[in-house]
């Protein structure tokens, strides 16, 4: 999928009016049928099935908040299928509206800015639930999982659930990550996908429970490891390209400790420095070519992608604590301010340190900074709209999508660093309060 892109100078971009929020539109049966029809073939190809738990407790016309884990684009197709009669408004990133706002609004989508405090979004959800009488679907993780595990939820989710005062339904998918993982370049694999649709919280439950108790329940629901599930269930991915792109997640070699040396091809990933190779088995096990290889100590099983990624996070945390983490790179910049187009505004320099982000434009007045306390995570993506791997920062008025000129720069590492800097700069209690704002 591509995005409309228009070249502009930074001054021309600055002169544009920012997106003005509009009230959501109720999804009509016609557009709901279109979404279901478009999804039909893809879900048939992955032999999609689902089951329900306690859904008889939800009234036929009773609005609810639907929370869903986020693994791939298949998730949206699933949602369009498992709620055939229920009108739903869908929280969707603002860049998804570019060049097709009319269509997205007709389908009931609500624009959101990822990892930015977005009060207009909260108001839009309230309007849908209590004025339009529709249910609202949102992916509280905000981004696809990089490593096949759950992304930490902000404390604000529990606060919003208390505010919304409607039942909560949880949709948990399995197989969607194995079928279409983000790292694998949008190549679909032959894996069956299923989902469980569960009535999670009633209005009475929400009223009685504290925000902390609600967040604890959500934390349990959003606790999964798709790699462990695959091996435990003996799910086979037989495609001969299954490891391609895996260096986007596993960017640091655990044997020699070097970065920018990992490369993948076919079913294997290897380090060009120490020549260690791992074969990704059909059941998702990383099998090391060197039986004598020495791995870092700790509670890690490097045969799992998820454990390897967790080790990378721990290394980042240590680098930050020791004052060693610092990123200073040239980038190409795409900026978003409205839904008419994304704007290519030239090149610049992106710095990431303990102070947060700093972005300046080459030969322009662009000078944007963002504190490490700004957000608990980062909008980073692989092959964003076929333009490249990117790092996004910004405010409600303008978002900047930075594409490293050096293609060996790993955006997953920057996302990990952002999350760990937030934790270190804001103690746990303050972090929960900040996330809930």
C-alpha positions as CSV (number, residue, x, y, z in Angstrom):
1,X,0.0,0.0,0.0
2,X,1.3,3.4,-0.9
3,X,0.6,6.9,0.3
4,X,0.0,10.2,-1.5
5,X,3.3,12.2,-1.3
6,X,3.8,15.8,-2.2
7,X,7.1,17.7,-2.1
8,X,7.0,21.0,-0.2
9,X,9.5,23.2,1.5
10,X,9.3,23.3,5.3
11,X,7.9,26.9,5.2
12,X,5.2,25.8,2.8
13,X,4.4,22.9,5.1
14,X,4.3,25.2,8.2
15,X,1.8,27.4,6.4
16,X,-0.7,24.6,6.0
17,X,-3.6,24.4,8.4
18,X,-3.5,21.4,10.7
19,X,-6.2,18.7,10.5
20,X,-9.5,19.8,12.0
21,X,-11.3,17.1,13.9
22,X,-14.7,16.1,12.6
23,X,-17.4,14.1,14.4
24,X,-17.4,10.4,13.5
25,X,-20.0,8.9,11.2
26,X,-22.0,5.9,12.1
27,X,-21.0,2.9,10.0
28,X,-23.9,1.9,7.7
29,X,-24.9,-1.7,6.8
30,X,-23.7,-1.0,3.2
31,X,-20.1,-0.2,4.2
32,X,-20.1,-2.9,6.8
33,X,-21.1,-5.4,4.1
34,X,-18.3,-4.0,1.8
35,X,-15.7,-4.5,4.5
36,X,-16.8,-8.1,5.1
37,X,-16.9,-8.9,1.4
38,X,-13.4,-7.5,0.8
39,X,-12.1,-9.6,3.8
40,X,-13.8,-12.8,2.7
41,X,-11.2,-14.3,0.4
42,X,-8.2,-13.5,2.7
43,X,-9.9,-15.0,5.7
44,X,-10.9,-18.1,3.7
45,X,-7.3,-18.5,2.6
46,X,-6.2,-18.6,6.3
47,X,-9.1,-20.9,7.3
48,X,-10.3,-18.3,9.8
49,X,-12.4,-19.6,12.7
50,X,-13.5,-18.0,16.0
51,X,-15.2,-18.8,19.2
52,X,-17.1,-16.7,21.8
53,X,-17.0,-16.6,25.6
54,X,-19.8,-14.9,27.6
55,X,-21.0,-12.8,24.6
56,X,-24.6,-13.6,25.5
57,X,-24.2,-11.0,28.3
58,X,-23.9,-8.2,25.7
59,X,-27.1,-6.8,24.5
60,X,-27.8,-7.0,20.7
61,X,-27.9,-3.2,20.4
62,X,-25.7,-2.4,23.4
63,X,-22.6,-0.3,22.6
64,X,-19.3,-1.7,23.9
65,X,-15.6,-1.1,23.7
66,X,-13.8,-3.8,21.7
67,X,-10.1,-4.3,22.5
68,X,-8.0,-6.4,20.2
69,X,-4.3,-7.5,20.0
70,X,-2.5,-6.2,17.0
71,X,-0.3,-8.5,14.9
72,X,-1.0,-7.7,11.2
73,X,-3.5,-6.2,8.8
74,X,-5.5,-9.4,9.0
75,X,-6.8,-8.1,12.4
76,X,-9.0,-5.5,10.7
77,X,-10.4,-8.2,8.4
78,X,-11.2,-10.3,11.4
79,X,-13.0,-7.5,13.1
80,X,-15.1,-6.9,10.0
81,X,-16.2,-10.5,10.0
82,X,-16.9,-11.4,13.7
83,X,-19.3,-8.6,14.3
84,X,-21.5,-8.8,11.2
85,X,-24.5,-6.9,12.6
86,X,-23.0,-4.6,15.2
87,X,-22.2,-1.1,13.9
88,X,-18.6,-0.3,14.8
89,X,-16.4,2.7,14.7
90,X,-12.7,1.9,14.3
91,X,-9.8,3.8,15.8
92,X,-7.3,4.2,12.9
93,X,-4.0,6.1,12.6
94,X,-4.4,9.6,10.9
95,X,-1.9,8.7,8.2
96,X,-4.3,6.0,7.1
97,X,-6.8,8.8,6.1
98,X,-4.5,10.5,3.7
99,X,-6.0,10.7,0.2
100,X,-9.1,8.8,1.2
101,X,-10.7,10.5,4.2
102,X,-14.2,10.3,2.7
103,X,-13.8,6.5,2.4
104,X,-12.3,6.0,5.9
105,X,-15.1,8.1,7.5
106,X,-17.8,6.2,5.6
107,X,-16.4,2.9,7.0
108,X,-16.6,4.4,10.5
109,X,-13.0,5.0,11.1
110,X,-11.8,7.6,13.7
111,X,-8.4,9.3,13.2
112,X,-5.8,8.9,16.0
113,X,-2.2,10.0,16.5
114,X,0.0,7.2,17.8
115,X,1.8,7.7,21.1
116,X,0.6,11.3,21.3
117,X,-1.8,12.5,24.0
118,X,-4.9,12.7,22.0
119,X,-7.9,14.2,23.8
120,X,-9.9,14.7,20.6
121,X,-9.8,10.9,20.1
122,X,-11.3,10.4,23.6
123,X,-14.1,12.8,22.8
124,X,-14.7,11.0,19.5
125,X,-15.0,7.6,21.2
126,X,-17.4,9.1,23.8
127,X,-19.5,10.5,21.0
128,X,-19.7,7.2,19.2
129,X,-20.6,5.2,22.3
130,X,-23.1,7.6,23.8
131,X,-24.5,9.7,20.9
132,X,-24.3,7.4,17.9
133,X,-24.9,4.3,20.0
134,X,-22.1,2.4,18.2
135,X,-19.4,0.1,19.5
136,X,-15.8,1.2,19.2
137,X,-12.9,-1.0,18.1
138,X,-9.4,-0.1,19.2
139,X,-6.0,-1.7,19.3
140,X,-4.6,-0.4,22.6
141,X,-1.1,-1.6,21.7
142,X,-1.2,1.1,19.0
143,X,1.3,-0.6,16.7
144,X,2.0,-4.1,15.3
145,X,4.1,-6.3,17.5
146,X,7.7,-6.4,16.3
147,X,8.8,-9.5,18.1
148,X,5.5,-11.4,18.5
149,X,4.9,-10.5,22.1
150,X,2.5,-8.1,23.7
151,X,3.3,-4.4,23.7
152,X,3.0,-2.7,27.1
153,X,-0.3,-0.8,27.4
154,X,-0.5,2.7,28.8
155,X,-2.2,3.2,32.2
156,X,-4.6,5.6,30.4
157,X,-6.5,2.6,29.0
158,X,-7.9,1.8,32.4
159,X,-8.8,5.4,33.0
160,X,-10.6,5.7,29.7
161,X,-12.6,2.5,30.4
162,X,-13.8,4.0,33.6
163,X,-14.8,7.1,31.7
164,X,-16.5,5.4,28.8
165,X,-18.9,3.3,31.1
166,X,-19.7,0.6,28.6
167,X,-18.9,-3.1,28.6
168,X,-15.5,-4.3,27.3
169,X,-15.1,-7.1,24.8
170,X,-11.7,-8.7,24.2
171,X,-10.7,-10.2,20.9
172,X,-7.5,-12.3,21.0
173,X,-6.1,-13.7,17.8
174,X,-3.6,-16.5,17.2
175,X,-1.9,-17.3,14.0
176,X,-2.1,-13.8,12.5
177,X,1.4,-13.0,13.5
178,X,2.8,-16.2,12.0
179,X,0.8,-15.6,8.8
180,X,1.9,-12.0,8.2
181,X,4.6,-10.8,10.5
182,X,5.7,-7.2,10.0
183,X,9.4,-8.0,9.7
184,X,8.8,-10.4,6.8
185,X,8.0,-7.7,4.2
186,X,4.2,-8.2,4.1
187,X,4.6,-11.7,2.6
188,X,1.8,-13.9,3.6
189,X,2.3,-17.5,4.8
190,X,0.0,-20.4,4.8
191,X,-1.0,-20.4,8.5
192,X,-4.5,-20.9,10.0
193,X,-5.8,-17.9,12.0
194,X,-8.3,-18.1,14.8
195,X,-9.7,-15.7,17.4
196,X,-11.5,-15.8,20.8
197,X,-14.2,-13.1,21.4
198,X,-14.7,-12.7,25.1
199,X,-17.0,-10.6,27.2
200,X,-14.4,-9.2,29.5
201,X,-15.9,-6.5,31.7
202,X,-19.5,-5.4,32.4
203,X,-20.6,-1.9,33.3
204,X,-21.0,-3.1,36.9
205,X,-17.5,-4.6,36.9
206,X,-16.0,-1.3,35.7
207,X,-17.9,0.7,38.3
208,X,-16.7,-1.5,41.1
209,X,-13.1,-1.9,40.1
210,X,-10.3,0.6,40.4
211,X,-8.2,1.8,37.5
212,X,-5.3,-0.3,38.7
213,X,-7.5,-3.4,38.9
214,X,-8.8,-2.9,35.4
215,X,-5.3,-2.4,34.1
216,X,-4.2,-5.6,35.8
217,X,-7.0,-7.5,34.0
218,X,-5.9,-5.9,30.7
219,X,-2.3,-6.8,31.4
220,X,-3.2,-10.4,31.8
221,X,-5.3,-10.4,28.6
222,X,-2.4,-8.7,26.6
223,X,0.2,-11.2,27.7
224,X,1.2,-13.5,25.0
225,X,4.2,-14.8,23.1
226,X,3.4,-16.0,19.5
227,X,6.7,-17.8,19.1
228,X,6.1,-19.9,22.2
229,X,2.5,-20.5,21.1
230,X,3.7,-21.7,17.7
231,X,6.2,-24.2,19.1
232,X,3.8,-25.5,21.8
233,X,1.0,-25.9,19.2
234,X,3.5,-27.3,16.6
235,X,2.3,-24.8,14.0
236,X,4.5,-25.1,10.9
237,X,5.5,-22.2,8.6
238,X,6.9,-24.0,5.6
239,X,7.6,-21.0,3.3
240,X,11.3,-20.8,2.3
241,X,11.4,-17.0,3.0
242,X,10.2,-17.2,6.6
243,X,13.4,-15.7,8.1
244,X,13.8,-12.8,5.6
245,X,13.8,-9.5,7.3
246,X,14.4,-11.0,10.8
247,X,17.4,-8.8,11.3
248,X,15.0,-5.9,11.7
249,X,14.1,-7.5,15.0
250,X,17.3,-9.4,15.8
251,X,19.7,-6.6,15.1
252,X,22.5,-7.5,17.6
253,X,24.5,-10.7,17.6
254,X,24.4,-12.4,21.0
255,X,27.6,-14.3,20.2
256,X,30.0,-11.5,19.3
257,X,27.8,-8.6,20.5
258,X,28.1,-6.6,17.3
259,X,25.4,-4.6,15.6
260,X,24.7,-3.9,11.9
261,X,26.2,-7.3,11.1
262,X,23.0,-9.4,11.0
263,X,21.7,-10.5,7.6
264,X,18.9,-12.8,6.6
265,X,18.1,-14.9,3.6
266,X,15.5,-17.6,3.1
267,X,15.2,-19.6,6.3
268,X,18.3,-18.3,8.1
269,X,19.8,-15.3,9.8
270,X,23.5,-14.9,10.3
271,X,26.2,-12.6,11.6
272,X,28.7,-11.4,9.0
273,X,31.3,-10.7,11.8
274,X,31.5,-13.9,13.8
275,X,29.9,-16.1,11.0
276,X,27.4,-17.6,13.3
277,X,24.2,-18.7,11.6
278,X,20.8,-19.6,12.9
279,X,18.2,-21.6,11.0
280,X,14.6,-20.7,11.6
281,X,12.8,-24.0,11.8
282,X,9.3,-24.6,10.5
283,X,8.0,-24.5,14.1
284,X,9.8,-21.2,14.8
285,X,12.9,-22.4,16.6
286,X,16.2,-20.7,16.0
287,X,18.8,-23.4,15.6
288,X,22.4,-22.2,16.0
289,X,25.1,-23.5,13.7
290,X,27.8,-23.3,16.3
291,X,27.3,-25.8,19.1
292,X,30.2,-24.3,21.0
293,X,28.9,-20.7,20.8
294,X,28.8,-18.8,24.1
295,X,25.7,-16.8,24.8
296,X,25.1,-14.0,27.3
297,X,24.2,-15.1,30.8
298,X,20.7,-14.5,32.2
299,X,17.3,-16.0,31.8
300,X,17.3,-16.1,28.0
301,X,16.6,-18.9,25.5
302,X,18.1,-17.6,22.2
303,X,16.2,-20.3,20.3
304,X,13.2,-17.9,20.7
305,X,13.0,-14.7,18.8
306,X,11.1,-13.1,21.7
307,X,13.9,-13.9,24.2
308,X,16.6,-12.6,21.9
309,X,14.6,-9.4,21.5
310,X,14.2,-9.2,25.3
311,X,17.9,-9.5,25.7
312,X,18.4,-6.6,23.2
313,X,16.0,-4.5,25.4
314,X,18.1,-5.3,28.5
315,X,21.3,-4.3,26.7
316,X,19.7,-1.0,25.7
317,X,18.7,-0.4,29.3
318,X,22.3,-0.9,30.4
319,X,23.6,1.3,27.7
320,X,21.3,4.1,28.8
321,X,22.2,3.7,32.5
322,X,25.9,3.9,31.6
323,X,25.4,6.9,29.4
324,X,26.5,5.1,26.3
325,X,23.3,5.3,24.2
326,X,23.3,8.1,21.6
327,X,21.9,8.3,18.1
328,X,22.8,11.1,15.6
329,X,21.8,10.3,12.0
330,X,20.9,12.0,8.7
331,X,17.3,11.4,7.7
332,X,14.8,12.1,4.9
333,X,11.7,13.7,6.4
334,X,8.0,13.2,5.5
335,X,5.6,15.3,7.5
336,X,1.8,15.0,8.0
337,X,-0.5,17.8,9.0
338,X,-3.8,17.0,7.2
339,X,-5.4,14.2,5.3
340,X,-4.8,15.7,1.8
341,X,-1.3,14.3,1.5
342,X,1.9,13.4,3.2
343,X,4.6,16.0,2.5
344,X,8.2,15.3,1.6
345,X,10.0,18.3,3.2
346,X,13.6,17.4,2.5
347,X,16.4,16.0,4.7
348,X,17.6,16.7,8.2
349,X,19.3,15.3,11.2
350,X,17.7,13.3,14.0
351,X,19.3,13.0,17.4
352,X,18.1,10.7,20.1
353,X,19.7,10.8,23.6
354,X,18.7,10.8,27.3
355,X,17.2,14.2,26.6
356,X,14.8,12.8,24.0
357,X,14.6,13.5,20.3
358,X,15.8,16.5,18.4
359,X,15.1,17.0,14.7
360,X,16.5,19.8,12.5
361,X,16.1,20.4,8.8
362,X,18.9,20.9,6.3
363,X,18.7,24.4,5.1
364,X,15.3,25.0,6.7
365,X,13.8,26.4,9.9
366,X,12.7,23.0,11.1
367,X,13.8,22.6,14.7
368,X,11.6,20.2,16.8
369,X,12.5,18.6,20.1
370,X,10.6,16.0,22.1
371,X,11.4,15.1,25.7
372,X,12.1,11.5,26.8
373,X,9.1,11.9,29.1
374,X,6.9,12.7,26.1
375,X,5.6,9.1,25.6
376,X,6.0,5.6,26.9
377,X,6.7,4.3,23.4
378,X,7.4,5.3,19.8
379,X,5.6,5.0,16.5
380,X,8.3,3.1,14.4
381,X,7.5,1.0,11.4
382,X,9.1,-1.2,8.8
383,X,8.6,-0.3,5.1
384,X,6.1,2.4,6.0
385,X,3.8,2.8,2.9
386,X,6.6,1.2,0.8
387,X,8.9,4.2,1.6
388,X,11.2,2.6,4.1
389,X,11.7,1.9,7.8
390,X,10.8,5.0,9.8
391,X,10.7,6.7,13.2
392,X,7.8,9.1,13.9
393,X,7.8,11.9,16.4
394,X,5.6,15.0,16.7
395,X,2.5,16.6,18.2
396,X,-1.3,16.7,17.4
397,X,-0.6,19.6,15.0
398,X,2.3,17.9,13.0
399,X,4.0,14.5,12.8
400,X,7.4,14.0,11.4
401,X,8.3,10.6,9.8
402,X,12.1,10.2,9.7
403,X,13.7,7.7,7.3
404,X,17.4,7.0,8.2
405,X,19.6,7.5,5.1
406,X,21.8,4.7,6.6
407,X,19.7,1.6,6.0
408,X,21.6,-0.3,8.7
409,X,20.0,1.9,11.4
410,X,17.5,-0.2,13.3
411,X,14.2,1.5,14.1
412,X,13.3,-1.3,16.6
413,X,16.3,-0.4,18.7
414,X,15.2,3.3,18.7
415,X,11.7,2.1,19.9
416,X,13.3,0.0,22.6
417,X,15.5,2.9,23.7
418,X,12.5,5.3,23.8
419,X,10.6,2.9,26.1
420,X,13.5,2.4,28.4
421,X,14.3,6.1,28.6
422,X,10.8,6.8,29.6
423,X,11.0,4.2,32.4
424,X,14.3,5.6,33.7
425,X,13.3,9.2,33.5
426,X,10.0,8.8,35.2
427,X,9.8,6.5,38.3
428,X,7.1,3.8,38.2
429,X,4.3,5.7,40.0
430,X,4.9,8.9,38.0
431,X,5.0,6.9,34.8
432,X,1.6,5.5,35.4
433,X,0.3,8.9,36.1
434,X,1.9,10.4,33.0
435,X,0.6,7.6,30.8
436,X,-2.9,8.2,32.2
437,X,-3.0,11.8,31.2
